[in-house]
Amino acid sequence: MTTEVTERRRIAIVDGAQRHDLLLPLDATLNEALQRIGVHPEVGRDVLMERDGREVSPLLRAEEVADGTVLAVVDLSLRAAPRARRRGPAPGDGPGEAIGAWWAAVGIGVLLCAVSLWAPSAFDPALRLAVAIVAGIGATLTGLFFSARARSARPGGHPAIIAVLLLAFAAGVTAVPAFPAATTTLAVFVGLLTAAVLAGVLRLVARPAALRAEYGTSTALLLTLAIVWAVALLMHLDAGAAAAVTVGLTPVALRVLMASLVDVPPGMFVDYGRYQSTRWSVRQTLPEEITSIGTSDARELVARSTGRLLAGTFILSVAAAASAPLAIPSFDSSDPLVMAGRIALVATTTLALILGARRSSVAFLRWMPRSAAAVLVVVAVLAATRDAGELQITVLAGLCLAVGVAAGFAVIPAGRGANSLFWSKVGDVVEWIAIALSLPAGLLAADAIDTLRGVMNA
């Protein structure tokens, strides 16, 4: 005697606070299921939706729905009550308060750095030390106050972070006395180290995930730049060599930053317990399986990644723009390798910054690298025309005219919305080549070959 087996679908329907778990035949429609549980949807008002927000037709048969599907009856006539708008930032929001004061602090930090680096004898030694102490204490106290009170990392909070770290950098630069042995390289190294230490301390105090991520990325990048200047200091190189390496390192660091934005556990990508049948070693522990994430987890992940990207792009762009005048003082060098390195440094870094910025949909992330590239081009033009003859200036003017005409013709189809996959791929290839050659060009512009030759002969 044979027993007929009937296949069915398990479907759950949520109607308000009630949940109905149903076992439907394959030929039954969702509308029939609703009628059986006493739900009579009105056309144009009530709809069926899945968990991901997609609307489902009530005429679908059970066999067309996945087993275990959860559907919700949604009344479109209901509207959520609008939240009351605040006329200003709440007292504890921190990031949105006194934005003008933060920008004033940024101006003070820029002024201190400019005077300490380009006019070191303008300060009396005792006054110099007093200014450094006041700037350091001010940066520490304001940074702790801002980080402890901040509840969310909104765009208004970025002037505060810039002001705090710039004041710390200015305090470190100003603290180095104006002695012959205290070079510009030492002052910049102390400033970067001071800002990195303060950023690391503030990361422990900050509560919002985005703010902690910004401080963490700032600490890592400032320490990396400090190592570059420390190596130049130990090898008795001038500030121009360290600045050239800093400019060449910027495209590479931006690419590494983009590749390390998202930090999620390994178990979120692969179900190791199911797919990894053989372990690599006896000590290997399988990552914990993560089957789902909540809205708060996703928002925190996006906030952390956004914070890293904003802080990293700003610091690297500012570092490249500020180092450009020292890295490219002129193109009239007695060593042809150094001159070739400076030319390659300008070309590769400018192309990498401009082409890399086209991927971002955020205006800040697009224009910061472009601004750094513009500063680099202006510095290069000034360096090329400083000691150039009439023939060189004529050739340079012709090159600028050709570039301007080409850009003018390229703007016409771009302004009409034209796009090309071919040219996009060409841009990607050129960008990768520029990134790969930017750091070697920076080392060549820093006269690394002569330095290595001296180390080998010592």
Buried (B, 14 or more C-beta within 10 A) or exposed (E): EEEEEEEBBBBEBBBEEEEBEBEBEEEBBBBBBBEEEEBEBEEEEBBBBBEEEEEBEBEEBBEEBEEEBEBBBBEEEEEEEEEEEEEEBEEEBBBBBBBEEBBEBBEBBEEBBEBBBEEBEEBEEEEBBEBBEEBBEBBBEBBBBBBEBBBBBBEBBBBBBBBBBBBBBBBBBBBBBBEEEBBBBBBBBBBBBBBBBBBBBBBEBBBBBBBBBBBBBBBBBBBBBBEBBBBBBEBEBBBBBBBBBBBBBBBBBBBEBBEEBEEEEEBBEEBBEEEEEEEEEEEEEEBEEBEEEEEEEEEBBBBBBBBBBBBBBBBBBBBBBBBBBBBBBBBEBEEEBBBBBBBBBBBBBBBBBBBBBEEBEEEEBBBBBBBBBBBBBEBBEEBBBEEBEEEBEEEBEEEEEEEEEEEEEEEEEEEEEEEEEEEEEEBBEBBBEBBBBBBBBBBBBBBBBEBEEEEEEE
